[in-house]
Amino acid sequence: MTLGEKLQSLRQEMGLSQEQLAEQLEVSRQAVGKWESGQSRPDMDKLVALAALFEVSTDYLLREDGETTPPPPRRRWVPAALGAALVVVLGALVWLVIQTALAEDRAALLEAQTQLSETQQERDALAEDRAELLETEARLGQELDETREALAEEQEGEPRTFSQLEAYYYQFAQTYRLDYVPTFDEGDAPTESPAYLNYAFILNLDNWGERKGTMSKEYVGEMALTYFGVPEIAHLPMWKCWDFDGETYTAMPQGFNPLPVYLLQSYETYQKDGVAYHEVVLDRCLNYAEGEIDPAALGLDTLQKLLTMYDREDFTPIYRERFVYRMGRMAMDPVPIFVAHEREYLDPVIPSAE
C-alpha cells in the first residue's frame, strides 16, 4: 500500500473525516486530501504526528513494500484503582476550574456594575451642570432681548444710552469668559481641541465638583459646536496644560484667570444672509494700583458696583479686542456663537502721579 492509501485506511478505521483529521493536525482539509491521493506527502513533523495519532510507526507509514496490516498499537493498561483515582482527580480539577471561572466572572460583573454606577453619577452631574448653564444662558438671553428691543427703539428715534450697553457687556464678558475665547479670523475657526480646552473648562468652572480637572472629549466637542459652530474637531493634548488618553482630558497643574474686566468701546449690529451679527470692541483692563482684580471675590458682578468701588480712571486697558458673534440656540435658549476674535496689545498708559 502507498502512504496515501495507509493514511486513508487508518483514518477510516478511527472514524475520522478528512476535516476532523485536518483539524487535529492544524492543516487544511485539502492538504489531507492531497496526502491520501498521493499528490503530496506530509512534512516530517506532520508524519510523526500522524504516526502518534494512528499508533503506528513512521517506518510503517513510509515503507511501501506491500504490507497492508499495521502493527498492533501499543496499549497502556491502567489498573482499575488507578483509573478511578484519575477520574476523581480530574473531576476535582474540573470543579476547581469551574469555580475559578465563576469567581472571575463575578468579579468582572461587580467591576462592570461599579463602572456603570460611576458613569451614571457622572451623567447626573453633567446634567446638573448643563441645567445651571442653561439657567445662566436664559438670563443672559433675556438681557440680550432687552438690549435688542432698546436698539430697535434707538433706530426708531428713542436714544439708547452707551452706559446701558457697557453695563450689559461687562456682565456678558464675565459670563462667557471672553478672556478665554481663542483668536481667529471670520470663517477660519480652529479645528483642533487645544484651542477650546481652557474655554470649555473655565466656562463651567464652578460646577465641576469632584470631577474638577477632567473633561470628556464629548463635552469639549459639544462646547466647540455650541459656541463656535465647529461640528468636528481633532482631539489632541495641550502642551503643559492638558493630557489626553483618547477619551478624557486631564488638567496639568496650572492657574486660571479671575473674572475679567472689559469696558465697551464700540458696538454695532448688521445683517448678513438674513442673520443678525453683533460686532463689539472691548478693552480688557487692569487696575493700575492693584493689577488684575478679582470681581467675583469682591462681589463686583455689575459695572455699577465696580464703578462704585473704583474710579474709571483707575483702570488701564492692556488689550483691545474685537468680537463678532451671532446668536444660536442651546436647548432652545439663546447662546452666542463666536465667528471672529481679534486681539491687539496696547501699551498701557500709566497715569501721571500728582
Secondary structure, 3 states (H helix, E strand, C coil): CCHHHHHHHHHHHCCCCHHHHHHHHCCCHHHHHHHHHCCCCCCHHHHHHHHHHHCCCHHHHHCCCCCCCCCCCCCCCCCHHHHHHHHHHHHHHHHHHHHHHHHHHHHHHHHHHHHHHHHHHHHHHHHHHHHHHHHHHHHHHHHHHHHHHHHHHHHCCCCCCHHHHHHHHHHHHHHCCHHHCCCECCCCCCCEHHHCHHHHHHHCHHHCHHHCCEEEHHHHHHHHHHHHCCCCCECCCECCCEEECCCEEEECCCCCCCCCCEEEEEEEEEEECCEEEEEEEEEEEEECCCECCCHHHHCCCCHHHHHHHCCHHHEEEEEEEEEEEEEEEECCEEEEEEEEEEEEECCCCCCCCC
